[in-house]
Amino acid sequence: MKLTKIKEILEADVLTGKYDPEIEVQIGCSSDLMSEILAFGKPGSILLTSLTNIQVINTANVADIKVVCFVMGKIPDENIINLAKKNDVIVFITKLTTFESCGRLYKNGLKSCSYSNLDK
Amino acid sequence: MDDTRTTTKIQELTYELKVEDVISKDIATVSSKLPVSLLRDILYKKRISGVPVVNDGKLVGIVSIEDFIKCLEQGEMDALIEDKMTKKIKTLYADEPLVHAVMKFEKYGFGRFPVISRKDKKLVGIITKSDIIKGILKKLETAYHDEEERRYRASHIFNDIIADEVFLKFQYYVEGKNFDRAGEAATGLKKTLYRLGLSPEIVRRASISTYEAEINIVAYTDGGEIIAYIDPHQIKIIITDKGPGIPDVKKALEPGFSTAPGWVKELGFGAGMGLPNIKKFSDKMTLRSTVEKGTHLEIIIKLSDYRNGE
């Protein structure tokens, strides 16, 4: 799914990063527990979370996650934005809840990082 | 800038590049059976000064803005293109080196040459002097980017160093209890490993493992250090701290077991997944801990797919 479509579905604003509407994102994951994202997030996916601290960006960075979307209208602070900029992590914000954000993306065909094909 | 060297590089490129690498392929053509008057629109809209004349994909001539003006002067706008076009035309083959095109432009002084395929003689595009300049600039730009990237990468280091054994050692100091700086070591190591030319998957596994270990140092200790040793076969990461140590190592390795304080949980960690995650992403993990003395964690990631050089 193209990033521009994800942005439209989530009614999201882009805060930072090398936003390119043509970027393809195939997989989505969502958790407020960063260890879960590290465990089963997939490279190149989008992470939806309502947790707002710099460890979300560090998690995205080490796990090769391209896009982070902060849900429920939470606005990340300046440190988060600066770290995201430094590491080329694209940051979205949306007013939607976690449930609705994930539901809309899933309904439109974005795949889940399924727990069953957990591999190294 | 060294002028002679630049000239040489461009000359080199004209031999390296083929005509087909620089030509415009999306071109306008006309059929020979059309009246000259139709050329007005094509030449004007496309802002070009000549059009190849093609019947059934086969190039039969070329008609230029000069031919059009001549017809206009002589009131021959209804004449067919085939009667006014240049029939004896010079062409280039798509697979010829670009230097042939350069020589033909010098020799004939034409504004453009139709380019045909050697196999079926069909028209594949047109080449102008500006196509040549654009093609060379583009190639130079690509070469420049490759060079920049190569200079930035250290992947050739294992090939360049002559020794029986080569190790690279990277050391990171981790501050305890400071969550604002947690992750700096892991992200630093990630960038470094990437520059060494390791595969993205290896880099990802090493940095996730290091990151979880780093979070543990920050969350539970007053500080520690992370040392990564890289040789052509493996990455060994040693994470040490000076306490408080883990009372029950076996229990600590159980997924879901956690002694994390509330502030760690609020930050998105402390769910008893750190050590299990490290185990999952590494090829070998060894954990030793002595209460009040400290913890020693060793992670090994094998580099079976280490790519030398490139």
Interface residues (C-beta under 8 A of the other chain):
Chain A: D32 L33 M34 S35 E36 L38 A39 P43 T49 L51 N53 I54 Q55 V56 N58 T59 N61 V62 A63 D64 N79 N87 L118 K120
Chain B: F179 D180 A182 G183 A186 T187 K190 P200 R204 R205 S207 I208 T210 Y211 E212 I215 L267 G268 F269 A271 M273 G274 P276 N277 K280 F281
